[in-house]
Amino acid sequence: MTELLPILDACPLLAGLPPAAKQALAQLARPQRYAANEVIYLPGTMQSQLSIVAEGRVRICSSNAAGREATLAILDTGAWFGDTVFSPGMPRVFGASAHDDCLVVDVPGEALRKLMDRHPEAYPVALDLVSRRLWAAMSIIQDDVLRGTEARIGRRLLFLVQMHRPADDAGGAASFRLTKELIANTMGMTRQGVHRVLKNIEARGLIEFAYGRVTIPDPAQLQGYIEGLD
């Protein structure tokens, strides 16, 4: 489907592929529409494709035995998910649901892997992005164990920056749709507690909230501030 080519062109994970390879993938990609809160896939199911958010937002989530859901990340338009697409046979650790009415473009994992084998120059780009996500996730775990609330919230915002931005766009501002209420949900905290911390970070000019969006003017400055916290 050639109309899907611009979506694939904008996906950072595919940036290393030559145009002809992305055109071939566009023919195999399939758009899927989901209503708000509809399940896209459940944790434990087998990973079979790379998914790109073309419209709306997707919620990455987990749940306990009692059915209580925890939101781990909200992915805005342009973000991709399905990191273990390069590890066929691995089950999905987390589930995904439509946060709003959304359009998701699925790229078959087997076709993607075959194309990347033919174009090995694409692997360093993909490996860098997956490694950055892993680094961000490990930093969150470290902060949850060793650091205070402000560091935890700031690190979660930096994690979302990594989820939405190409690896080679390291110096510019990052912006995506996210409210303070959603941050509280992802952190498992009260809105009041998160609001106080965010106001402090915002007063330092490190984040900006407006019209349901959060903007991090300089992620490197936010990272430096977090690392300087006791």
N, CA, C and O of each residue as an XYZ file, in Angstrom:
920
protein
N       0.849     -1.193      0.000
C       0.000      0.000      0.000
C       0.883      1.241      0.000
O       1.416      1.638      1.036
N       1.028      1.842     -1.161
C       1.958      2.960     -1.289
C       1.541      4.162     -0.458
O       2.381      4.996     -0.121
N       0.246      4.269     -0.116
C      -0.186      5.409      0.698
C       0.375      5.330      2.118
O       0.353      6.319      2.852
N       0.873      4.164      2.502
C       1.471      4.006      3.832
C       2.953      4.379      3.849
O       3.563      4.441      4.916
N       3.536      4.628      2.675
C       4.969      4.911      2.607
C       5.383      6.117      3.449
O       6.410      6.040      4.124
N       4.630      7.242      3.446
C       5.044      8.370      4.293
C       5.108      8.014      5.780
O       5.933      8.561      6.511
N       4.240      7.101      6.233
C       4.258      6.691      7.637
C       5.519      5.898      7.926
O       6.156      6.089      8.962
N       5.880      5.010      7.013
C       7.110      4.233      7.187
C       8.334      5.123      7.069
O       9.314      4.936      7.791
N       8.283      6.096      6.159
C       9.408      7.033      6.001
C       9.673      7.805      7.289
O      10.819      8.128      7.601
N       8.608      8.098      8.037
C       8.743      8.901      9.261
C       9.112      8.065     10.473
O       9.378      8.624     11.537
N       9.136      6.737     10.348
C       9.442      5.869     11.490
C      10.945      5.830     11.719
O      11.673      5.376     10.836
N      11.442      6.285     12.859
C      12.891      6.333     13.097
C      13.568      4.971     12.996
O      14.718      4.880     12.566
N      12.857      3.903     13.391
C      13.473      2.580     13.396
C      13.824      2.118     11.983
O      14.720      1.292     11.805
N      13.129      2.643     10.986
C      13.341      2.217      9.603
C      14.237      3.175      8.833
O      14.404      3.028      7.623
N      14.815      4.154      9.520
C      15.554      5.211      8.841
C      16.771      4.690      8.082
O      17.216      5.324      7.125
N      17.318      3.541      8.493
C      18.501      3.017      7.832
C      18.221      2.269      6.549
O      19.150      1.958      5.804
N      16.961      1.971      6.273
C      16.609      1.234      5.062
C      16.589      2.158      3.849
O      16.163      3.307      3.971
N      17.035      1.697      2.687
C      16.961      2.520      1.476
C      15.513      2.672      1.014
O      14.659      1.880      1.410
N      15.223      3.673      0.183
C      13.843      3.915     -0.259
C      13.165      2.694     -0.876
O      11.988      2.447     -0.613
N      13.883      1.932     -1.685
C      13.260      0.776     -2.339
C      12.803     -0.251     -1.308
O      11.749     -0.864     -1.474
N      13.584     -0.445     -0.246
C      13.212     -1.401      0.795
C      11.973     -0.932      1.539
O      11.103     -1.738      1.869
N      11.887      0.367      1.805
C      10.697      0.892      2.488
C       9.469      0.811      1.588
O       8.360      0.592      2.075
N       9.652      0.984      0.299
C       8.535      0.814     -0.626
C       8.031     -0.622     -0.610
O       6.825     -0.863     -0.660
N       8.956     -1.577     -0.540
C       8.566     -2.985     -0.462
C       7.797     -3.263      0.823
O       6.803     -3.989      0.808
N       8.249     -2.690      1.932
C       7.538     -2.872      3.202
C       6.148     -2.248      3.161
O       5.196     -2.787      3.725
N       6.043     -1.105      2.486
C       4.749     -0.425      2.391
C       3.710     -1.296      1.696
O       2.520     -1.210      1.998
N       4.156     -2.127      0.771
C       3.237     -3.028      0.087
C       2.724     -4.128      1.007
O       1.641     -4.673      0.793
N       3.510     -4.453      2.035
C       3.155     -5.530      2.951
C       2.496     -5.029      4.233
O       1.821     -5.792      4.924
N       2.688     -3.749      4.550
C       2.146     -3.185      5.788
C       0.617     -3.145      5.737
O       0.019     -3.041      4.667
N       0.009     -3.230      6.907
C      -1.450     -3.238      6.993
C      -1.928     -2.239      8.041
O      -1.497     -2.292      9.193
N      -2.828     -1.317      7.640
C      -3.392     -0.383      8.626
C      -4.510     -1.055      9.420
O      -5.316     -1.807      8.872
N      -4.541     -0.772     10.703
C      -5.575     -1.320     11.586
C      -6.172     -0.186     12.406
O      -5.443      0.566     13.053
N      -7.492     -0.061     12.382
C      -8.160      0.966     13.189
C      -8.701      0.346     14.474
O      -9.229     -0.766     14.482
N      -8.550      1.107     15.562
C      -9.019      0.644     16.861
C      -9.833      1.754     17.517
O      -9.502      2.934     17.399
N     -10.891      1.368     18.202
C     -11.675      2.325     18.984
C     -10.982      2.558     20.324
O     -10.204      1.721     20.782
N     -11.267      3.692     20.944
C     -10.663      4.020     22.237
C     -10.879      2.881     23.226
O     -11.991      2.371     23.370
N      -9.797      2.486     23.911
C      -9.769      1.434     24.925
C      -9.851      0.017     24.360
O      -9.894     -0.948     25.122
N      -9.874     -0.116     23.036
C      -9.876     -1.457     22.442
C      -8.478     -2.074     22.582
O      -7.465     -1.396     22.406
N      -8.447     -3.356     22.898
C      -7.177     -4.062     23.055
C      -6.530     -4.271     21.678
O      -7.170     -4.754     20.744
N      -5.260     -3.900     21.575
C      -4.484     -4.150     20.361
C      -3.817     -5.510     20.461
O      -3.904     -6.313     19.533
N      -3.158     -5.774     21.567
C      -2.682     -7.123     21.860
C      -2.483     -7.261     23.364
O      -2.339     -6.270     24.080
N      -2.478     -8.498     23.824
C      -2.358     -8.804     25.246
C      -0.928     -9.201     25.586
O      -0.204     -9.699     24.723
N      -0.511     -8.986     26.833
C       0.810     -9.491     27.236
C       0.842    -11.008     27.139
O      -0.154    -11.684     27.400
N       1.996    -11.530     26.761
C       2.153    -12.970     26.642
C       1.910    -13.513     25.260
O       2.305    -14.640     24.963
N       1.253    -12.721     24.384
C       1.070    -13.172     23.008
C       2.399    -13.063     22.268
O       3.294    -12.333     22.695
N       2.525    -13.787     21.164
C       3.793    -13.824     20.458
C       3.993    -12.563     19.619
O       3.064    -12.072     18.977
N       5.204    -12.057     19.637
C       5.564    -10.862     18.866
C       5.660    -11.235     17.386
O       6.371    -12.174     17.028
N       4.949    -10.504     16.529
C       4.976    -10.843     15.105
C       5.126     -9.644     14.191
O       5.318     -9.820     12.988
N       5.044     -8.417     14.724
C       5.160     -7.265     13.845
C       5.676     -6.032     14.586
O       5.641     -5.932     15.813
N       6.151     -5.110     13.770
C       6.457     -3.767     14.252
C       5.217     -2.921     14.025
O       4.600     -3.002     12.963
N       4.845     -2.117     15.002
C       3.635     -1.289     14.896
C       4.004      0.179     15.013
O       4.833      0.562     15.838
N       3.374      1.001     14.169
C       3.630      2.440     14.130
C       2.306      3.167     14.362
O       1.301      2.855     13.723
N       2.308      4.131     15.273
C       1.095      4.899     15.554
C       0.941      5.962     14.472
O       1.725      6.909     14.412
N      -0.066      5.807     13.620
C      -0.287      6.740     12.521
C      -1.271      7.852     12.889
O      -1.151      8.980     12.410
N      -2.241      7.529     13.740
C      -3.211      8.517     14.232
C      -3.581      8.132     15.653
O      -3.569      6.952     16.004
N      -3.914      9.134     16.481
C      -4.336      8.861     17.847
C      -3.172      8.488     18.743
O      -2.021      8.807     18.446
N      -3.477      7.808     19.843
C      -2.469      7.419     20.823
C      -2.691      5.974     21.261
O      -3.808      5.457     21.237
N      -1.595      5.345     21.659
C      -1.627      3.949     22.110
C      -1.116      3.894     23.539
O      -0.170      4.595     23.897
N      -1.743      3.060     24.351
C      -1.379      2.890     25.754
C      -0.656      1.553     25.927
O      -1.209      0.497     25.623
N       0.576      1.608     26.414
C       1.315      0.398     26.752
C       1.032      0.097     28.216
O       1.213      0.959     29.076
N       0.586     -1.133     28.504
C       0.058     -1.383     29.837
C       0.368     -2.805     30.299
O       0.758     -3.675     29.521
N       0.176     -2.994     31.592
C       0.318     -4.302     32.213
C      -0.826     -4.461     33.197
O      -1.481     -3.483     33.557
N      -1.069     -5.679     33.630
C      -2.151     -5.909     34.589
C      -1.760     -7.036     35.532
O      -0.934     -7.888     35.203
N      -2.377     -7.020     36.724
C      -2.106     -8.076     37.697
C      -3.185     -9.154     37.616
O      -4.086     -9.084     36.779
N      -3.082    -10.147     38.493
C      -4.015    -11.280     38.451
C      -5.450    -10.846     38.708
O      -6.389    -11.511     38.271
N      -5.625     -9.726     39.420
C      -6.970     -9.236     39.717
C      -7.555     -8.408     38.577
O      -8.707     -7.982     38.651
N      -6.774     -8.178     37.528
C      -7.262     -7.424     36.379
C      -7.015     -5.935     36.470
O      -7.471     -5.185     35.607
N      -6.303     -5.485     37.494
C      -6.002     -4.052     37.620
C      -4.914     -3.674     36.627
O      -3.840     -4.275     36.599
N      -5.215     -2.652     35.802
C      -4.288     -2.257     34.747
C      -3.393     -1.112     35.213
O      -3.844     -0.180     35.880
N      -2.125     -1.202     34.848
C      -1.174     -0.118     35.101
C      -0.685      0.401     33.760
O      -0.240     -0.374     32.913
N      -0.767      1.720     33.567
C      -0.292      2.332     32.334
C       1.203      2.596     32.466
O       1.643      3.235     33.422
N       1.970      2.111     31.521
C       3.424      2.269     31.554
C       3.893      3.402     30.662
O       4.877      4.072     30.974
N       3.193      3.626     29.546
C       3.569      4.702     28.612
C       2.390      4.998     27.708
O       1.585      4.118     27.401
N       2.300      6.255     27.284
C       1.328      6.679     26.287
C       2.111      7.093     25.041
O       2.941      8.000     25.106
N       1.856      6.443     23.920
C       2.594      6.712     22.692
C       1.748      7.569     21.759
O       0.622      7.208     21.418
N       2.295      8.690     21.358
C       1.605      9.620     20.473
C       1.894      9.262     19.014
O       2.669      8.351     18.724
N       1.258      9.996     18.112
C       1.434      9.766     16.681
C       2.911      9.822     16.291
O       3.641     10.727     16.696
N       3.330      8.846     15.504
C       4.705      8.778     15.035
C       5.568      7.817     15.812
O       6.632      7.424     15.333
N       5.134      7.417     17.024
C       5.917      6.487     17.828
C       5.744      5.061     17.305
O       4.759      4.751     16.635
N       6.697      4.212     17.615
C       6.636      2.808     17.216
C       6.728      1.929     18.452
O       7.289      2.332     19.471
N       6.177      0.734     18.357
C       6.265     -0.227     19.452
C       6.340     -1.639     18.866
O       6.067     -1.861     17.686
N       6.717     -2.575     19.722
C       7.001     -3.926     19.247
C       8.496     -4.153     19.166
O       8.997     -4.684     18.175
N       9.229     -3.743     20.233
C      10.693     -3.769     20.236
C      11.270     -5.155     20.003
O      12.357     -5.281     19.439
N      10.561     -6.199     20.428
C      11.115     -7.547     20.296
C      10.828     -8.164     18.933
O      10.942     -9.378     18.764
N      10.455     -7.336     17.962
C      10.235     -7.831     16.603
C      11.501     -8.472     16.043
O      11.425     -9.303     15.138
N      12.662     -8.093     16.574
C      13.921     -8.673     16.109
C      14.276     -9.956     16.862
O      15.338    -10.537     16.637
N      13.388    -10.395     17.752
C      13.616    -11.633     18.505
C      12.407    -12.550     18.313
O      11.609    -12.717     19.235
N      12.263    -13.144     17.125
C      11.095    -13.998     16.871
C      11.034    -15.149     17.869
O      12.054    -15.741     18.224
N       9.826    -15.449     18.308
C       9.657    -16.495     19.305
C       9.553    -15.971     20.719
O       9.216    -16.717     21.638
N       9.844    -14.677     20.904
C       9.726    -14.078     22.234
C       8.314    -13.545     22.447
O       7.788    -12.848     21.580
N       7.688    -13.856     23.584
C       6.351    -13.302     23.844
C       6.432    -11.837     24.243
O       7.459    -11.361     24.727
N       5.345    -11.148     24.032
C       5.269     -9.751     24.445
C       5.214     -9.672     25.971
O       4.457    -10.396     26.617
N       6.023     -8.787     26.526
C       6.043     -8.609     27.973
C       4.841     -7.793     28.424
O       4.245     -8.076     29.463
N       4.481     -6.765     27.628
C       3.393     -5.862     27.992
C       2.291     -5.927     26.943
O       2.491     -6.439     25.842
N       1.133     -5.403     27.302
C       0.028     -5.302     26.370
C      -0.073     -3.909     25.784
O       0.617     -2.991     26.228
N      -0.926     -3.751     24.795
C      -1.157     -2.446     24.167
C      -2.642     -2.284     23.901
O      -3.310     -3.217     23.454
N      -3.152     -1.093     24.178
C      -4.555     -0.760     23.926
C      -4.631      0.618     23.281
O      -3.732      1.443     23.446
N      -5.699      0.856     22.556
C      -5.927      2.178     21.976
C      -6.308      3.140     23.101
O      -7.257      2.887     23.843
N      -5.573      4.231     23.224
C      -5.923      5.235     24.233
C      -7.031      6.137     23.710
O      -7.953      6.494     24.444
N      -6.933      6.501     22.440
C      -7.993      7.212     21.714
C      -8.374      6.326     20.533
O      -7.770      5.274     20.325
N      -9.386      6.753     19.751
C      -9.576      6.139     18.439
C      -8.270      6.319     17.675
O      -7.763      7.437     17.578
N      -7.723      5.247     17.138
C      -6.401      5.380     16.540
C      -6.232      4.491     15.312
O      -6.991      3.549     15.084
N      -5.221      4.823     14.544
C      -4.812      4.047     13.376
C      -3.390      3.574     13.619
O      -2.491      4.375     13.875
N      -3.198      2.271     13.536
C      -1.882      1.661     13.732
C      -1.498      0.937     12.451
O      -2.302      0.196     11.884
N      -0.273      1.152     11.999
C       0.234      0.467     10.813
C       1.163     -0.651     11.270
O       2.159     -0.410     11.952
N       0.822     -1.875     10.883
C       1.608     -3.054     11.265
C       2.502     -3.485     10.116
O       2.050     -3.634      8.980
N       3.778     -3.683     10.428
C       4.765     -4.163      9.455
C       5.127     -5.591      9.828
O       5.590     -5.819     10.946
N       4.937     -6.574      8.932
C       5.237     -7.968      9.272
C       6.693     -8.144      9.704
O       7.615     -7.697      9.022
N       6.880     -8.801     10.842
C       8.229     -8.946     11.389
C       9.153     -9.739     10.490
O      10.314     -9.366     10.319
N       8.666    -10.825      9.912
C       9.531    -11.662      9.076
C      10.019    -10.889      7.858
O      11.195    -10.966      7.500
N       9.118    -10.144      7.220
C       9.512     -9.350      6.051
C      10.514     -8.274      6.438
O      11.466     -8.019      5.700
N      10.308     -7.636      7.595
C      11.235     -6.602      8.049
C      12.623     -7.193      8.301
O      13.627     -6.610      7.892
N      12.684     -8.328      8.961
C      13.977     -8.940      9.252
C      14.717     -9.355      7.979
O      15.932     -9.186      7.882
N      13.984     -9.895      7.008
C      14.613    -10.295      5.748
C      15.182     -9.094      5.007
O      16.281     -9.161      4.456
N      14.428     -7.988      4.995
C      14.908     -6.781      4.315
C      16.137     -6.213      5.019
O      17.072     -5.752      4.363
N      16.140     -6.243      6.343
C      17.288     -5.712      7.072
C      18.516     -6.618      6.903
O      19.651     -6.142      6.944
N      18.286     -7.919      6.712
C      19.411     -8.808      6.414
C      20.027     -8.472      5.053
O      21.235     -8.601      4.856
N      19.177     -8.041      4.122
C      19.689     -7.647      2.796
C      20.354     -6.283      2.844
O      21.183     -5.952      1.997
N      19.982     -5.493      3.845
C      20.525     -4.134      3.986
C      21.071     -3.977      5.409
O      20.476     -3.271      6.223
N      22.197     -4.629      5.711
C      22.729     -4.611      7.081
C      23.089     -3.222      7.575
O      23.242     -3.016      8.779
N      23.227     -2.261      6.661
C      23.513     -0.894      7.097
C      22.359     -0.304      7.904
O      22.523      0.717      8.572
N      21.186     -0.950      7.841
C      20.027     -0.468      8.609
C      20.085     -0.896     10.068
O      19.419     -0.293     10.909
N      20.868     -1.925     10.386
C      20.885     -2.446     11.744
C      21.471     -1.481     12.774
O      20.929     -1.392     13.876
N      22.561     -0.746     12.470
C      23.075      0.177     13.499
C      22.043      1.207     13.957
O      22.008      1.564     15.134
N      21.200      1.688     13.033
C      20.161      2.656     13.405
C      19.171      2.007     14.365
O      18.846      2.567     15.412
N      18.694      0.812     13.992
C      17.721      0.117     14.824
C      18.317     -0.258     16.172
O      17.670     -0.101     17.207
N      19.553     -0.756     16.161
C      20.204     -1.162     17.412
C      20.390      0.025     18.346
O      20.223     -0.106     19.558
N      20.736      1.181     17.790
C      20.926      2.373     18.614
C      19.622      2.769     19.289
O      19.611      3.084     20.479
N      18.517      2.756     18.539
C      17.237      3.157     19.104
C      16.764      2.172     20.173
O      16.289      2.584     21.231
N      16.892      0.870     19.898
C      16.484     -0.126     20.890
C      17.363     -0.028     22.132
O      16.870     -0.167     23.251
N      18.659      0.210     21.946
C      19.572      0.348     23.087
C      19.228      1.571     23.924
O      19.302      1.521     25.152
N      18.852      2.676     23.273
C      18.478      3.879     24.011
C      17.227      3.634     24.855
O      17.123      4.121     25.981
N      16.281      2.874     24.301
C      15.085      2.547     25.074
C      15.443      1.691     26.278
O      14.928      1.902     27.376
N      16.327      0.725     26.067
C      16.743     -0.126     27.177
C      17.443      0.697     28.243
O      17.194      0.506     29.434
N      18.324      1.618     27.830
C      19.027      2.481     28.791
C      18.019      3.307     29.576
O      18.128      3.428     30.797
N      17.030      3.879     28.877
C      16.028      4.698     29.558
C      15.218      3.862     30.548
O      14.931      4.313     31.657
N      14.852      2.644     30.148
C      14.076      1.776     31.038
C      14.891      1.375     32.258
O      14.360      1.361     33.368
N      16.177      1.047     32.080
C      17.024      0.688     33.215
C      17.232      1.872     34.153
O      17.336      1.698     35.367
N      17.291      3.083     33.585
C      17.423      4.281     34.422
C      16.185      4.484     35.284
O      16.285      4.915     36.433
N      15.005      4.169     34.721
C      13.767      4.273     35.493
C      13.802      3.298     36.671
O      13.432      3.653     37.790
N      14.247      2.076     36.412
C      14.335      1.072     37.479
C      15.287      1.550     38.576
O      14.987      1.431     39.764
N      16.432      2.087     38.168
C      17.403      2.585     39.143
C      16.815      3.709     39.986
O      16.971      3.719     41.207
N      16.141      4.654     39.339
C      15.570      5.776     40.074
C      14.453      5.326     41.006
O      14.302      5.870     42.100
N      13.660      4.327     40.578
C      12.589      3.824     41.444
C      13.156      3.245     42.736
O      12.513      3.303     43.783
N      14.361      2.688     42.658
C      14.974      2.059     43.826
C      15.736      3.075     44.676
O      15.676      3.026     45.904
N      16.453      3.999     44.026
C      17.435      4.818     44.727
C      17.075      6.299     44.846
O      17.628      6.992     45.701
N      16.176      6.793     44.022
C      15.990      8.237     43.941
C      14.603      8.655     44.425
O      13.727      7.824     44.663
N      14.434      9.968     44.563
C      13.175     10.518     45.029
C      12.170     10.704     43.907
O      12.420     10.365     42.750
N      11.018     11.257     44.291
C       9.903     11.391     43.358
C      10.249     12.270     42.164
O       9.878     11.954     41.034
N      10.959     13.375     42.405
C      11.273     14.304     41.313
C      12.130     13.631     40.241
O      11.885     13.807     39.048
N      13.118     12.873     40.659
C      13.967     12.155     39.702
C      13.167     11.108     38.952
O      13.366     10.918     37.752
N      12.265     10.427     39.642
C      11.461      9.383     39.002
C      10.566      9.976     37.917
O      10.466      9.430     36.819
N       9.914     11.102     38.232
C       9.018     11.713     37.251
C       9.818     12.274     36.079
O       9.435     12.094     34.923
N      10.915     12.946     36.369
C      11.743     13.481     35.296
C      12.272     12.386     34.388
O      12.307     12.559     33.170
N      12.684     11.260     34.960
C      13.200     10.150     34.163
C      12.103      9.548     33.299
O      12.361      9.129     32.171
N      10.878      9.502     33.820
C       9.772      8.965     33.022
C       9.512      9.856     31.803
O       9.202      9.362     30.719
N       9.640     11.164     31.990
C       9.475     12.069     30.850
C      10.579     11.860     29.822
O      10.317     11.886     28.620
N      11.797     11.656     30.277
C      12.901     11.400     29.350
C      12.708     10.076     28.621
O      13.079      9.950     27.454
N      12.134      9.095     29.296
C      11.826      7.824     28.652
C      10.845      8.039     27.498
O      11.003      7.454     26.427
N       9.845      8.872     27.719
C       8.874      9.143     26.667
C       9.509      9.925     25.512
O       9.114      9.759     24.358
N      10.488     10.771     25.821
C      11.233     11.440     24.747
C      11.889     10.394     23.860
O      11.819     10.484     22.634
N      12.525      9.402     24.474
C      13.179      8.344     23.699
C      12.169      7.568     22.866
O      12.495      7.116     21.768
N      10.961      7.408     23.363
C       9.941      6.640     22.651
C       9.417      7.377     21.427
O       8.868      6.754     20.519
N       9.580      8.692     21.391
C       8.963      9.481     20.330
C       9.940     10.106     19.348
O       9.511     10.677     18.345
N      11.227     10.017     19.601
C      12.155     10.822     18.832
C      13.245      9.986     18.172
O      13.699      9.002     18.757
N      13.683     10.362     16.941
C      14.801      9.662     16.313
C      16.083      9.829     17.117
O      16.258     10.811     17.838
N      16.970      8.860     16.982
C      18.227      8.899     17.726
C      19.109     10.059     17.307
O      19.868     10.583     18.122
N      19.021     10.473     16.038
C      19.907     11.538     15.560
C      19.355     12.927     15.847
O      19.947     13.927     15.441
N      18.213     12.998     16.552
C      17.607     14.286     16.889
C      17.839     14.551     18.372
O      16.895     14.724     19.142
N      19.105     14.578     18.755
C      19.443     14.602     20.176
C      19.401     15.995     20.791
O      19.370     16.118     22.016
N      19.401     17.042     19.977
C      19.568     18.358     20.556
C      18.329     19.214     20.616
O      18.334     20.239     21.297
N      17.260     18.834     19.929
C      16.097     19.697     19.841
C      15.056     19.410     20.901
O      15.163     18.449     21.663
N      14.045     20.267     20.933
C      12.938     20.090     21.869
C      12.116     18.869     21.480
O      12.086     18.471     20.315
N      11.459     18.289     22.454
C      10.559     17.157     22.232
C       9.184     17.534     22.757
O       9.064     18.140     23.822
N       8.140     17.171     22.004
C       6.782     17.524     22.395
C       5.837     16.393     22.010
O       5.935     15.840     20.915
N       4.930     16.055     22.909
C       3.941     15.027     22.624
C       2.750     15.241     23.542
O       2.843     15.934     24.556
N       1.618     14.629     23.168
C       0.394     14.813     23.947
C       0.460     14.009     25.243
O       0.640     12.791     25.229
N       0.312     14.709     26.350
C       0.367     14.063     27.657
C      -0.127     15.056     28.699
O       0.278     16.218     28.703
N      -0.997     14.594     29.575
C      -1.507     15.455     30.644
C      -0.885     15.057     31.977
O      -0.301     13.981     32.108
N      -1.018     15.931     32.954
C      -0.513     15.633     34.295
C      -1.248     14.437     34.896
O      -0.664     13.651     35.642
N      -2.539     14.305     34.565
C      -3.307     13.168     35.065
C      -2.734     11.851     34.549
O      -2.634     10.872     35.288
N      -2.360     11.840     33.262
C      -1.798     10.620     32.691
C      -0.429     10.303     33.284
O      -0.088      9.138     33.488
N       0.352     11.345     33.560
C       1.641     11.099     34.213
C       1.422     10.460     35.577
O       2.123      9.519     35.947
N       0.444     10.973     36.325
C       0.139     10.390     37.635
C      -0.265      8.931     37.495
O       0.141      8.096     38.304
N      -1.060      8.613     36.479
C      -1.488      7.231     36.270
C      -0.302      6.324     35.964
O      -0.211      5.213     36.485
N       0.603      6.803     35.118
C       1.751      5.963     34.752
C       2.703      5.770     35.922
O       3.412      4.766     35.993
N       2.720      6.738     36.847
C       3.615      6.654     37.995
C       2.982      5.938     39.185
O       3.666      5.625     40.160
N       1.672      5.678     39.108
C       0.989      5.078     40.244
C       0.920      6.021     41.430
O       0.972      5.583     42.579
N       0.798      7.342     41.152
C       0.795      8.354     42.196
C      -0.484      9.178     42.120
O      -1.236      9.087     41.149
N      -0.722      9.982     43.150
C      -1.873     10.871     43.121
C      -1.585     12.060     42.207
O      -0.435     12.450     42.006
N      -2.663     12.626     41.658
C      -2.502     13.790     40.788
C      -1.896     14.954     41.564
O      -1.069     15.691     41.027
N      -2.297     15.126     42.822
C      -1.803     16.247     43.622
C      -0.291     16.140     43.843
O       0.434     17.128     43.733
N       0.172     14.925     44.155
C       1.599     14.742     44.392
C       2.418     14.987     43.142
O       3.473     15.618     43.204
N       1.946     14.494     42.004
C       2.654     14.703     40.739
C       2.627     16.174     40.360
O       3.621     16.711     39.872
N       1.486     16.831     40.582
C       1.349     18.238     40.209
C       2.389     19.101     40.920
O       2.995     19.977     40.302
N       2.601     18.859     42.214
C       3.576     19.654     42.971
C       4.986     19.491     42.383
O       5.721     20.468     42.238
N       5.347     18.268     42.054
C       6.686     18.022     41.504
C       6.825     18.652     40.126
O       7.844     19.272     39.825
N       5.810     18.496     39.295
C       5.880     19.047     37.936
C       5.955     20.571     37.961
O       6.635     21.170     37.127
N       5.260     21.205     38.913
C       5.323     22.668     39.017
C       6.747     23.120     39.326
O       7.201     24.142     38.812
N       7.446     22.368     40.156
C       8.820     22.715     40.494
C       9.728     22.584     39.264
O      10.555     23.458     39.005
N       9.571     21.501     38.516
C      10.386     21.300     37.312
C      10.030     22.347     36.262
O      10.900     22.861     35.558
N       8.736     22.652     36.168
C       8.277     23.638     35.183
C       8.820     25.029     35.519
O       9.185     25.787     34.620
N       8.873     25.366     36.821
C       9.376     26.676     37.243
C      10.836     26.867     36.859
O      11.296     28.002     36.732
N      11.561     25.790     36.676
C      12.971     25.856     36.267
C      13.128     25.930     34.743
O      14.244     25.972     34.225
N      11.995     25.945     34.038
C      12.043     26.045     32.577
C      12.422     24.758     31.886
O      12.810     24.775     30.718
N      12.317     23.626     32.592
C      12.751     22.350     32.027
C      11.629     21.613     31.301
O      11.896     20.753     30.462
N      10.373     21.942     31.616
C       9.224     21.374     30.926
C       8.168     22.459     30.768
O       8.168     23.453     31.494
N       7.271     22.256     29.812
C       6.161     23.182     29.587
C       4.898     22.373     29.309
O       4.926     21.409     28.543
N       3.783     22.774     29.941
C       2.491     22.143     29.692
C       1.559     23.153     29.051
O       1.449     24.285     29.522
N       0.881     22.750     27.970
C      -0.099     23.620     27.324
C      -0.973     22.785     26.402
O      -0.476     21.996     25.598
N      -2.288     22.972     26.530
C      -3.254     22.356     25.614
C      -3.090     20.836     25.523
O      -3.125     20.265     24.434
N      -2.913     20.194     26.671
C      -2.825     18.745     26.688
C      -1.530     18.185     26.146
O      -1.459     16.995     25.839
N      -0.499     19.014     26.018
C       0.798     18.565     25.524
C       1.877     18.920     26.526
O       1.760     19.900     27.261
N       2.924     18.119     26.549
C       4.104     18.449     27.333
C       5.250     18.669     26.354
O       5.415     17.919     25.391
N       6.035     19.701     26.613
C       7.208     19.998     25.797
C       8.427     20.029     26.702
O       8.419     20.662     27.758
N       9.471     19.340     26.275
C      10.760     19.391     26.974
C      11.690     20.192     26.073
O      12.206     19.653     25.094
N      11.918     21.483     26.384
C      12.695     22.342     25.483
C      14.103     21.822     25.215
O      14.605     21.921     24.096
N      14.736     21.269     26.247
C      16.101     20.762     26.108
C      16.235     19.504     26.973
O      16.532     19.609     28.163
N      16.020     18.312     26.392
C      16.107     17.083     27.185
C      17.439     16.911     27.895
O      17.486     16.339     28.984
N      18.519     17.396     27.302
C      19.832     17.261     27.949
C      19.866     18.055     29.260
O      20.454     17.605     30.243
N      19.237     19.235     29.274
C      19.183     20.017     30.514
C      18.353     19.306     31.574
O      18.722     19.290     32.749
N      17.237     18.720     31.164
C      16.409     17.975     32.112
C      17.188     16.780     32.658
O      17.127     16.497     33.854
N      17.906     16.089     31.805
C      18.703     14.961     32.260
C      19.783     15.402     33.253
O      20.010     14.747     34.271
N      20.440     16.514     32.943
C      21.458     17.014     33.852
C      20.887     17.393     35.204
O      21.516     17.158     36.236
N      19.679     17.987     35.206
C      19.037     18.347     36.464
C      18.708     17.096     37.277
O      18.932     17.059     38.487
N      18.184     16.084     36.616
C      17.838     14.836     37.317
C      19.073     14.203     37.931
O      19.047     13.756     39.078
N      20.157     14.166     37.162
C      21.368     13.517     37.639
C      22.008     14.301     38.802
O      22.782     13.742     39.579
N      21.681     15.587     38.912
C      22.225     16.391     40.005
C      21.422     16.322     41.276
O      21.837     16.871     42.296
N      20.253     15.646     41.243
C      19.438     15.540     42.442
C      20.055     14.543     43.413
O      20.642     13.548     42.988
N      19.931     14.792     44.685
C      20.442     13.861     45.705
C      19.559     12.632     45.772
O      19.817     11.728     46.567
